[in-house]
Each structure stands twice: as structure tokens, then as C-alpha cells.
Amino acid sequence: MRRIKPFICCVFLLAIMQGFSQAREYYQLKIYSFDTEAQQKTTDAYLKDAFLPA
């Protein structure tokens, strides 16, 4: 019985640690500024059709 308790404690601690070590997600936020309306329309078309997957 004495050998089982440390084993159970180790398994319990590993299970807790697994919950805390989940993969993190990172996001990048960008702010675009434009000088002309044409630049804005070109960028909008690119982000809508090519950059973002459907």
C-alpha cells in the first residue's frame, strides 16, 4: 500500500501538469492606413479573395 500512494500522487500531478501545459494561441493584429481610396479597395480585395482562406 505504501508504494501505491506515491505512484497515485505522481499520476495525479502529471494529470494536473498536462492541463496547464496546453498549447497557446497567438494572434497578430495589424492596422492598415491608406492614402487613397484605390489603395483601400485593392487591399480589401486582396484580404477578401487571397489572404483569408474560404
C-alpha positions as a printed Julia matrix, in Angstrom:
54×3 Matrix{Float64}:
   0.0    0.0     0.0
   2.86   2.38    0.73
   4.22   2.01   -2.82
   0.83   2.67   -4.39
   0.32   6.09   -2.75
   3.42   7.75   -4.28
   2.51   6.26   -7.65
  -1.02   7.64   -7.45
   0.34  11.03   -6.38
   2.72  11.09   -9.36
  -0.06  10.18  -11.78
  -2.3   12.85  -10.27
   0.42  15.51  -10.53
   1.17  14.59  -14.14
  -2.51  14.87  -14.99
  -2.67  18.34  -13.43
   0.5   19.47  -15.19
  -0.87  18.25  -18.53
  -3.87  20.53  -18.1
  -1.66  23.58  -17.53
   0.69  22.91  -20.43
  -1.84  23.15  -23.24
  -0.74  24.86  -26.43
  -1.19  28.61  -26.5
  -2.59  30.53  -29.42
  -1.09  33.8   -30.54
  -2.82  36.39  -32.67
  -1.29  39.27  -34.59
  -3.32  42.44  -35.01
  -2.4   44.83  -37.82
  -3.67  48.29  -38.54
  -3.51  49.47  -42.12
  -3.71  53.11  -43.17
  -4.24  54.3   -46.73
  -3.59  57.5   -48.62
  -6.11  56.91  -51.39
  -9.39  55.13  -51.93
  -7.74  52.95  -54.59
  -5.24  51.59  -52.05
  -8.05  50.72  -49.7
 -10.07  48.94  -52.41
  -7.02  46.98  -53.58
  -6.21  45.87  -50.04
  -9.84  44.96  -49.33
  -9.95  42.81  -52.46
  -6.69  41.08  -51.52
  -7.79  40.35  -47.95
 -11.19  39.13  -49.1
 -10.09  36.91  -52.0
  -6.49  35.84  -51.44
  -5.31  36.36  -47.87
  -8.19  34.83  -45.9
  -8.96  31.21  -46.76
 -12.55  30.33  -47.53
